[in-house]
């Protein structure tokens, strides 16, 4: 069974285009002064459209009379309440209360229009409150004047307040610490507030727009619908309270509408009922001044923009939210909102600002990601963009992480570090180092993922050489058999003679030259048919000396045979062979082998290290250039195992005056090694003690004080005897 959900949005926007005129019986101000109690400051219209024949009023206006504050007059509400039907304040007229906003005075209206072309209230010390008394009525506050009200009280149900003017509400409670400026007054009432296009409702400091009659956090007492086509601005402490007990709150921000949060958006308490926030295409909610998004109980649909701006980073919860295909979340810091957030395909997250920061560690996958920060951003985790990555302004520094994006829109900026994308044809990777953008152009054979990573500074294996002050790591995924790669490099990072430059490839142990085409005029290096990938840099050929293609070691008797081969050599003098026991830091130089010097053809070398004791050994090759510089180019490990048999020998033989004696035994026990002359006289005892099978024993015999001739070396152990003849030649 397939469930189909159809969402219908009924939009109501009230546009005022009525020209108002005086009607017979309307009250008009007779001059400046108090509203009064006796009617002495009022006249009554006798002819429609004119005050010329108006007569003095005998009483104050009441709830059945339209009231006009006429041009040039200033009327003061000296006490509460005052009554009218519709209220008109003409251009050049002023109506206010002579009390502070902490103790407001009110005009109670039964009509449907408050039209102000002059001044009403104006600021908090002169603010005037409005009561609307009749149910089932749409009341429009309109005009081109200056409207500064204490508060608006909706004293009946099913009222719609249309803000068709620029209005400011100031009431913040008797102590000024906070209270409701626009709110539902009684339980079960229904209130709709509409802010028309190009009009602004401003909630002054600590003045709440609330579902509760006095609180910015308590659960609401009635149904509230807030439709924003213009601008709703909340000042510091002027919270919006959408919390509910058993009713419904709806905030709609339509095309062109903006909600500027200078204080908290509270939608975090819900007993029953619902809280819905819909940011329609073209609508925006902007967080300002450390405002908190306390919306964990709200269901939010974002087809427009929620811009978290400089809102609170400690409280940024958007409840159960869906960011639609055309929706966008904007952040100028790395505090990503919490909640259960679904991003539809095409939904955009934009990071902007003018101060550098690291992107949050979560999420790690975006449908659309946009960077718009002229100071740049950095990564704190691997990031994958599945739809479109847009670099509008600033660089992205990846550090140890990787940015993966298949569709990229470069406007201004580039990636410093690692960029991975899927290649099906030639593509330019706009990457670089801090000082310069150094694009890498890759033309693959086949298709698959390809990663380019830039590194700051010389390659760590060639830091003292004349090589480029940056290097690259190139990685091709399955499906790409080879590629033609063009590296762009910055002139300011060239060290040494650029005319001698080639591209060197480092495989982790050795360098090989790639024979790249270098265009020094345009600072490019092109490698054709590249099949092996890894770390690459540019440098003088002499700075990237030897490519070691193999290095092996194997046991031969009581020693080790080392074999290695090179593919190329540049200015190489010789190889020095170093040996140490595995796990030891004590290194011994055991020999040198002359190298070819300069060669572009493979060369093989062999060296035998004789008389090595049993155990595991590490051999290393040090390549030494003709100028005396050197580097380690390879290493290998080998185990030397002595035979479990009776052996005895010496070398050299003949000798003068010393020779090395070596023996092994077939079983553990004791052994004695002696030297006898040709007539059987004992000359020397070289060894007496315990022995183990599988170990080499090495001794030195010194014939310095003996005469030339034949001597016999005798080993006795476990009832066995071995004799070897030696010749001392002086």
C-alpha positions in Angstrom: 0.0 0.0 0.0 1.4 3.4 -1.0 0.8 6.3 1.3 0.6 9.7 -0.4 0.8 12.9 1.7 -0.4 16.1 0.1 0.5 19.3 1.8 -1.7 22.3 1.0 -0.7 25.8 2.1 -3.4 28.4 2.2 -1.7 31.8 2.2 -3.6 34.9 3.4 -2.1 38.3 2.8 -4.1 41.4 3.3 -3.2 44.4 1.0 -4.5 47.8 2.0 -5.4 50.1 -0.9 -8.3 52.0 0.7 -8.5 55.8 0.9 -10.2 56.7 4.1 -12.4 59.7 4.6 -14.5 61.3 7.4 -17.9 59.9 7.8 -20.8 61.8 9.5 -20.6 61.2 13.2 -16.9 60.6 13.2 -15.0 62.3 16.0 -12.1 64.6 15.2 -9.6 66.4 17.5 -10.5 70.0 18.0 -6.9 71.0 18.9 -4.0 69.8 20.9 -4.5 68.6 24.5 -5.7 65.6 26.5 -8.1 63.1 25.2 -10.1 64.1 28.2 -13.3 62.9 29.7 -16.0 65.4 28.7 -15.6 65.8 25.0 -14.4 69.4 25.1 -11.4 68.5 22.9 -13.5 66.9 20.2 -15.7 67.9 17.2 -18.2 65.7 15.4 -18.3 65.5 11.5 -21.5 66.7 10.0 -20.7 66.4 6.3 -18.9 63.4 4.8 -15.3 64.2 3.8 -15.0 67.6 5.6 -14.6 69.0 9.0 -15.6 72.5 7.9 -19.1 72.3 9.5 -18.1 70.0 12.4 -19.8 70.8 15.7 -18.3 70.5 19.3 -18.8 67.2 20.9 -20.9 66.9 24.0 -19.3 63.6 25.2 -16.1 61.7 24.6 -16.0 59.2 21.6 -17.1 55.7 22.5 -16.7 52.2 20.9 -19.2 53.1 18.1 -17.3 56.2 16.9 -14.4 56.5 14.5 -11.8 58.8 15.9 -9.5 61.1 13.9 -6.4 62.8 15.3 -6.3 65.7 12.9 -3.1 67.2 11.2 -1.3 69.6 13.5 -2.9 68.3 16.7 -1.2 66.4 19.5 -3.6 64.3 21.7 -2.4 62.8 25.0 -4.1 59.8 26.5 -3.9 61.0 30.1 -5.6 57.9 31.6 -7.1 54.6 30.6 -9.2 53.4 29.0 -10.2 55.4 26.0 -12.6 54.0 23.3 -13.1 54.2 19.6 -14.1 52.1 16.6 -11.6 52.8 13.9 -8.6 55.1 14.7 -7.0 57.5 12.2 -3.9 59.6 13.0 -3.4 62.1 10.1 0.0 63.2 8.7 1.3 65.9 11.0 -0.8 64.6 14.0 0.4 62.8 17.1 -1.3 60.5 19.6 0.6 59.2 22.7 0.3 58.5 26.4 2.1 60.6 29.0 3.2 57.5 31.0 6.1 55.1 30.6 5.9 51.8 28.8 6.2 50.1 32.2 2.7 51.4 33.1 0.9 51.7 29.7 -2.3 53.3 28.9 -4.7 51.9 26.3 -7.1 52.8 23.5 -9.8 50.1 23.1 -10.9 49.6 19.6 -14.0 47.7 18.2 -13.2 48.5 14.6 -11.0 46.9 11.9 -8.6 49.7 11.0 -5.8 51.6 12.7 -4.5 54.0 10.1 -1.4 56.1 11.1 0.1 58.6 8.8 1.4 60.7 11.7 2.8 59.6 15.0 1.4 57.2 17.5 3.3 56.5 20.7 6.7 56.8 18.9 9.0 55.4 21.7 8.8 53.6 25.0 8.3 56.7 27.2 5.3 57.8 25.1 4.0 54.4 24.1 0.4 53.6 23.8 -1.3 50.2 24.0 -4.2 49.0 21.8 -7.0 46.7 22.8 -9.1 44.9 20.1 -12.4 43.9 21.6 -14.5 42.2 19.0 -14.2 38.5 17.9 -14.2 37.1 14.4 -12.5 40.2 13.0 -9.5 41.2 10.9 -7.8 44.3 12.2 -5.4 46.1 10.0 -2.7 48.4 11.3 -1.7 50.5 8.3 -0.3 53.9 7.2 3.0 55.6 6.5 3.5 57.1 9.9 5.6 56.4 13.0 4.0 53.7 15.0 5.5 52.9 18.4 3.0 50.9 20.6 3.3 49.6 24.1 1.5 46.4 23.3 -1.4 44.9 21.3 -4.0 42.9 23.3 -6.4 40.7 21.4 -9.3 40.5 23.8 -11.5 38.1 21.7 -11.2 34.9 19.8 -10.7 34.5 16.0 -8.9 37.7 15.5 -6.5 38.4 12.7 -4.0 41.2 13.1 -2.6 42.5 9.8 0.6 44.5 10.1 0.5 46.7 7.0 2.8 49.4 8.4 6.2 49.6 10.2 5.3 48.9 13.9 7.3 48.7 17.0 6.1 47.1 20.3 7.9 48.1 23.5 6.1 46.6 26.5 8.5 44.6 28.8 6.5 44.3 32.0 6.2 46.5 35.0 9.8 46.0 35.9 11.1 46.1 32.4 12.7 42.7 32.6 10.3 41.1 30.1 6.7 40.5 29.2 4.4 40.1 26.3 4.0 42.8 23.6 1.8 40.7 21.3 0.1 37.6 22.6 -3.0 35.4 23.1 -4.9 36.9 26.1 -7.3 34.1 27.0 -7.5 30.3 27.0 -8.8 28.8 23.8 -8.5 31.9 21.7 -7.4 31.8 18.1 -5.0 34.5 16.9 -3.5 35.0 13.5 -0.8 37.7 12.9 0.1 38.6 9.3 3.1 40.9 8.5 2.6 42.2 5.0 5.3 42.4 2.4 7.8 45.3 2.8 6.4 46.0 6.3 8.3 45.4 9.6 7.0 44.4 13.0 9.8 45.1 15.6 9.5 43.6 19.1 11.4 46.0 21.3 13.9 44.9 24.1 12.3 42.2 26.3 8.9 42.4 24.6 7.7 38.9 23.7 5.5 37.6 20.9 3.9 34.7 22.7 1.2 32.0 22.8 1.0 32.8 26.6 -0.3 36.0 28.1 2.8 36.8 30.2 5.6 34.3 29.5 8.2 33.7 26.9 8.5 30.0 27.8 5.2 28.8 29.3 3.0 26.6 27.2 0.5 28.4 25.1 -3.2 28.9 25.9 -4.6 29.2 22.4 -3.9 28.7 18.7 -1.4 31.0 17.1 -0.6 31.4 13.4 2.1 33.8 12.4 2.5 34.5 8.7 5.5 36.6 7.7 5.6 38.2 4.3 7.6 41.2 5.4 10.0 41.4 8.3 9.7 40.3 12.0 12.5 41.7 14.0 13.0 40.8 17.7 15.3 42.8 19.9 17.5 41.6 22.7 15.3 39.6 25.2 12.3 39.8 22.9 11.7 36.1 22.6 9.2 34.4 20.3 7.2 31.8 22.3 5.6 29.0 20.2 5.3 26.5 23.1 1.9 24.8 23.5 -0.2 22.8 26.0 -3.0 21.5 23.9 -3.2 23.9 21.0 -1.3 24.6 17.7 1.4 27.0 16.8 2.3 27.7 13.2 5.1 30.0 11.9 5.1 30.6 8.2 7.9 32.6 6.6 6.8 33.2 3.0 8.7 34.5 -0.1 10.3 37.8 0.8 9.6 37.3 4.5 12.4 37.6 7.1 12.4 36.7 10.8 15.4 38.4 12.5 16.0 36.7 15.8 17.6 39.1 18.3 16.3 36.8 21.1 15.3 33.1 21.5 12.9 31.2 19.4 11.2 28.9 21.9 9.5 25.8 20.6 10.8 23.3 23.1 7.7 22.6 25.3 4.7 20.7 24.0 2.2 18.8 26.1 -0.1 18.1 23.1 -1.1 19.9 20.0 1.6 20.8 17.5 4.4 23.3 16.6 5.1 23.8 12.9 7.7 26.2 11.4 7.6 26.5 7.6 10.3 28.5 5.9 8.9 28.7 2.3 10.9 29.3 -0.8 12.3 32.9 -0.6 11.7 33.1 3.2 14.5 33.5 5.7 15.0 33.1 9.5 18.2 34.7 10.7 19.8 34.2 14.1 21.3 37.3 15.7 22.9 38.5 18.9 23.4 35.1 20.6 19.8 34.2 20.1 18.9 30.5 20.9 17.1 28.1 18.6 15.1 26.2 21.3 13.0 24.3 18.8 13.4 20.7 19.7 9.6 20.1 19.8 8.9 21.7 16.4 8.4 20.2 13.0 10.3 22.4 10.6 10.2 22.4 6.8 12.9 24.5 5.2 12.4 25.4 1.5 13.9 28.8 2.1 16.8 29.7 4.4 17.6 29.3 8.0 20.7 31.5 8.7 22.2 30.8 12.1 24.3 33.9 11.9 25.8 34.8 15.3 23.1 32.9 17.2 23.9 31.0 20.3 26.3 28.1 19.7 25.2 26.3 22.9 21.5 26.1 22.0 20.9 25.5 18.3 18.1 22.8 18.1 15.8 22.7 15.1 13.7 19.7 16.2 12.4 17.4 13.5 13.5 19.3 10.4 13.5 18.6 6.7 15.7 20.7 4.5 14.0 20.5 1.1 15.7 20.3 -2.3 15.7 24.1 -2.6 16.3 24.7 1.1 19.5 26.0 2.7 21.1 26.2 6.1 23.7 28.9 6.5 26.4 29.0 9.3 29.2 31.4 10.0 30.7 29.1 12.6 31.3 25.4 13.2 28.3 24.6 15.5 26.0 22.5 13.4 22.3 22.5 14.6 21.1 19.5 16.5 17.8 17.7 16.0 16.5 15.0 13.7 17.5 16.6 10.4 16.7 15.2 6.9 18.5 16.7 3.9 16.6 16.0 0.7 18.7 15.7 -2.5 19.8 19.2 -3.5 19.6 20.7 0.0 22.4 23.1 0.6 24.6 23.8 3.7 26.6 27.1 3.3 29.5 28.1 5.6 30.2 31.8 5.3 31.9 34.6 7.2 35.1 36.6 7.3 36.9 34.7 10.1 38.5 31.3 9.4 37.2 28.3 11.3 37.1 24.5 11.0 34.0 22.8 9.7 32.1 20.7 12.2 33.1 17.0 12.5 29.5 16.1 11.7 27.8 15.9 9.3 30.5 14.3 7.0 28.2 14.0 4.0 26.4 16.9 2.3 24.1 17.0 -0.8 25.2 20.5 -1.7 28.0 22.3 0.2 28.9 25.9 -0.4 31.9 27.7 1.1 31.6 31.5 1.2 34.3 32.7 3.6 37.0 35.1 2.5 39.2 33.9 5.4 38.8 30.3 4.3 37.8 27.2 6.3 39.5 23.9 7.2 38.3 20.3 7.6 38.1 18.5 10.9 37.0 15.2 9.3 36.7 13.7 5.8 33.9 15.4 3.9 31.9 14.0 1.0 29.6 16.1 -1.2 27.2 14.0 -3.2 25.6 16.6 -5.4 27.4 19.9 -5.9 30.3 21.6 -4.1 30.5 25.4 -4.6 33.5 27.3 -3.7 32.2 30.9 -3.8 35.0 32.6 -1.8 38.0 31.5 0.3 40.2 28.4 0.4 39.5 25.0 1.9 42.4 23.6 3.9 41.9 19.8 4.4 44.9 19.0 6.6 45.1 15.3 7.1 41.5 14.9 5.7 40.1 14.6 2.2 37.3 16.5 0.5 35.4 14.3 -2.0 33.2 16.0 -4.6 32.3 14.9 -8.1 30.6 18.1 -9.2 32.5 21.3 -8.3 31.7 24.9 -9.1 34.8 27.1 -8.6 34.0 30.8 -8.3 36.9 32.1 -6.1 39.3 30.0 -4.1 40.9 26.5 -4.2 41.6 23.5 -2.1 44.8 23.3 0.0 45.4 19.6 0.7 43.4 16.6 -0.6 40.6 16.7 -3.2 39.1 13.4 -4.5 36.7 13.2 -7.5 35.5 10.6 -10.0 37.0 11.0 -13.4 35.5 10.0 -16.7 37.4 12.5 -18.8 40.0 15.2 -18.3 39.5 17.4 -15.3 41.3 20.2 -13.6 41.8 19.9 -9.8 42.0 23.5 -8.4 44.3 22.8 -5.6 47.4 24.5 -4.3 49.4 25.6 -1.3 48.9 28.6 1.0 50.9 31.0 -1.3 49.5 29.9 -4.6 46.9 27.9 -6.5 48.6 25.1 -8.4 46.1 23.3 -10.5 46.6 19.6 -11.5 45.1 18.5 -14.8 44.4 14.8 -15.1 43.4 13.0 -18.3 42.6 9.4 -17.3 42.6 6.2 -19.3 39.5 4.6 -17.9 37.2 6.0 -15.2 37.3 6.0 -11.5 38.3 7.9 -8.4 41.3 10.1 -8.4 42.9 12.0 -5.5 45.2 14.9 -5.6 46.9 16.1 -2.4 49.2 19.1 -2.2 51.9 19.4 0.5 53.6 22.5 1.8 57.4 22.6 1.8 60.1 20.5 0.2 59.7 16.7 0.2 60.9 15.5 3.6 63.3 13.1 1.9 65.0 16.0 0.0 64.7 19.0 2.4 68.4 20.1 1.9 68.3 19.7 -1.9 67.4 22.0 -4.9 63.9 20.8 -5.2 60.5 22.6 -5.4 59.1 24.0 -2.2 56.0 21.8 -2.4 55.1 18.3 -3.5 52.0 16.2 -4.5 50.5 12.9 -3.7 48.5 11.4 -6.6 46.3 8.4 -6.2 44.3 6.6 -8.8 41.5 4.2 -7.9 40.3 1.0 -9.6 39.2 1.6 -13.2 42.0 4.1 -14.1 44.9 2.2 -15.8 47.0 5.2 -16.6 46.8 9.0 -16.8 48.5 12.0 -18.3 49.1 14.5 -15.5 50.1 18.1 -15.8 51.4 19.8 -12.6 51.3 23.5 -12.3 53.9 24.9 -9.9 54.5 28.4 -8.5 57.7 30.2 -9.6 58.3 31.5 -6.1 58.8 27.9 -4.8 61.5 27.0 -7.3 64.9 26.2 -5.7 68.1 25.8 -7.8 68.3 25.6 -11.6 64.8 25.3 -13.0 66.4 24.4 -16.4 67.6 21.2 -14.8 64.3 20.3 -13.4 62.5 16.9 -13.8 59.7 15.3 -11.9 60.8 12.8 -9.3 58.6 9.9 -8.0 59.2 8.7 -4.4 57.9 5.1 -3.8 58.6 5.3 -0.1 62.2 4.1 -0.4 63.7 5.4 -3.6 63.4 8.1 -6.2 62.9 7.6 -9.9 62.9 10.3 -12.6 59.8 10.5 -14.8 61.2 12.3 -17.8 58.5 14.9 -17.6 58.0 17.7 -20.1 58.9 20.9 -18.2 57.5 24.2 -19.5 59.4 26.7 -17.4 57.7 29.7 -19.0 54.3 28.5 -17.9 55.5 26.6 -14.8 54.0 23.3 -15.8 55.3 19.7 -15.8 53.5 17.0 -17.8 53.9 13.3 -17.4 52.4 11.1 -20.1 51.1 7.6 -19.5 51.6 7.6 -15.8 50.8 4.1 -14.4 52.4 4.3 -10.9 51.1 6.8 -8.4 52.4 8.2 -5.1 54.5 11.2 -4.1 55.9 13.5 -6.8 58.0 16.7 -6.7 60.2 18.7 -9.1 63.9 19.3 -8.7 67.3 19.2 -10.3 68.3 15.7 -11.5 71.3 15.7 -9.1 68.9 16.4 -6.2 67.0 13.2 -6.8 69.9 10.7 -7.1 69.3 7.0 -7.0 66.4 4.8 -7.8 66.8 1.5 -6.0 64.6 -1.1 -7.6 65.5 -4.1 -5.3 67.5 -4.9 -2.1 67.7 -8.5 -0.7 69.8 -10.4 1.8 70.3 -14.1 2.3 72.5 -16.4 4.5 75.6 -17.9 3.0 77.4 -20.1 5.4 78.3 -18.0 8.4 77.6 -14.7 6.6 75.1 -12.8 4.5 75.0 -12.1 0.8 73.5 -8.7 -0.1 72.1 -8.0 -3.6 70.6 -4.8 -4.9 69.9 -3.1 -8.2 69.3 0.4 -9.3 67.3 1.8 -12.3 69.1 5.1 -12.4 72.0 6.9 -10.7 73.0 10.5 -10.7 76.4 11.7 -9.4 76.6 8.6 -7.1 80.1 7.8 -5.6 79.6 4.6 -3.6 77.3 2.6 -1.4 78.2 2.0 2.3 76.8 -1.1 3.9 75.6 -0.7 7.5 74.7 -3.6 9.8 73.0 -3.8 13.2 71.3 -6.5 15.2 67.5 -6.4 14.9 66.2 -4.3 17.9 69.5 -2.6 18.5 70.5 0.9 17.7 74.2 0.1 17.5 75.2 0.4 13.9 78.4 -0.9 12.3 79.8 0.0 8.9 80.9 -3.3 7.3 81.9 -2.4 3.8 81.7 -0.1 0.7 80.9 -0.8 -2.9 81.8 1.6 -5.7 78.8 2.7 -7.7 78.5 3.6 -11.4 78.1 7.3 -10.8 75.7 8.3 -13.6 73.5 5.8 -15.3 70.1 5.5 -16.9 70.3 1.7 -17.2 69.8 -1.0 -14.6 72.8 -1.9 -12.5 73.2 -4.9 -10.1 75.5 -5.0 -7.1 76.5 -7.8 -4.7 78.3 -7.7 -1.3 79.1 -10.6 1.1 79.4 -9.9 4.8 81.4 -12.9 6.2 81.7 -14.2 9.8 78.4 -12.9 11.1 77.2 -14.4 14.3 73.8 -16.2 14.7 70.8 -13.9 15.0 68.6 -11.4 13.1 70.4 -8.5 11.4 69.2 -5.3 9.6 71.3 -4.2 6.7 71.0 -0.7 5.3 72.4 1.0 2.2 73.7 4.5 2.4 74.2 6.2 -1.0 77.0 8.7 -1.0 77.2 11.3 -3.7 80.4 12.6 -5.3 80.0 15.9 -3.3 79.9 13.9 0.0 76.1 14.2 0.6 74.4 11.0 1.5 71.0 9.4 2.2 69.7 6.1 3.2 68.1 4.4 0.2 67.1 0.9 1.4 67.0 -1.6 4.2 66.5 -5.3 4.6 66.5 -7.9 7.4 68.0 -11.4 7.4 68.4 -14.2 10.0 71.7 -16.0 10.3 71.3 -19.6 11.7 74.4 -21.7 12.6 74.3 -25.4 11.6 73.8 -28.0 14.4 77.0 -29.9 13.5 80.6 -30.1 14.4 82.7 -27.6 12.4 86.0 -25.9 12.8 87.8 -23.4 10.6 89.9 -20.3 10.5 90.4 -17.3 8.1 92.6 -16.1 6.7 94.7 -19.1 6.2 97.7 -18.7 5.8 97.8 -15.8 8.2 100.2 -13.2 9.7 100.1 -12.8 12.6 96.3 -13.1 13.5 93.6 -15.4 12.2 89.9 -15.7 13.1 88.8 -19.0 14.5 85.2 -20.2 14.2 83.5 -23.4 15.3 80.0 -24.9 15.9 78.9 -28.0 17.8 76.3 -30.6 17.2 75.0 -30.8 20.7 75.0 -28.7 23.9 77.9 -29.4 26.3 81.5 -28.3 27.0 84.2 -27.6 24.5 88.0 -26.9 24.4 89.8 -25.3 21.6 93.7 -25.5 21.6 96.6 -24.7 19.2 99.6 -27.1 18.9 102.9 -26.8 17.0 104.1 -29.4 14.5 105.8 -31.5 17.2 102.6 -31.7 19.3 103.4 -29.1 21.9 100.4 -27.0 23.2 100.9 -23.4 22.1 97.6 -21.8 23.3 94.2 -22.6 24.8 91.7 -20.4 22.9 88.5 -21.6 24.5 87.3 -23.7 27.4 83.6 -23.6 28.5 80.0 -24.4 27.7 78.7 -24.5 24.2 75.2 -24.7 22.5 74.3 -26.3 19.2 73.1 -23.8 16.5 75.4 -21.0 17.6 78.6 -19.7 16.0 81.6 -19.2 18.2 84.4 -16.8 17.1 87.9 -16.6 18.5 91.1 -14.8 17.6 94.5 -16.5 17.5 97.5 -14.2 17.6 100.8 -15.7 16.4 102.9 -12.6 17.0 105.4 -14.3 19.2 105.6 -17.6 17.2 107.8 -18.6 14.4 106.6 -19.3 10.9 105.4 -22.8 10.3 102.5 -25.3 10.5 100.2 -25.3 13.5 97.2 -27.4 14.4 93.8 -26.2 15.6 92.1 -28.8 17.7 88.4 -28.8 18.9 87.3 -31.4 21.5 83.6 -31.6 22.7 81.3 -34.4 23.8 83.9 -37.1 23.0 84.4 -35.8 19.5 87.7 -34.3 18.1 88.3 -32.1 15.0 91.8 -31.0 13.8 92.5 -28.2 11.3 96.0 -27.3 9.9 97.0 -23.6 9.9 100.0 -21.9 8.3 101.7 -18.9 9.9 103.8 -17.0 7.3 105.8 -14.1 8.5 
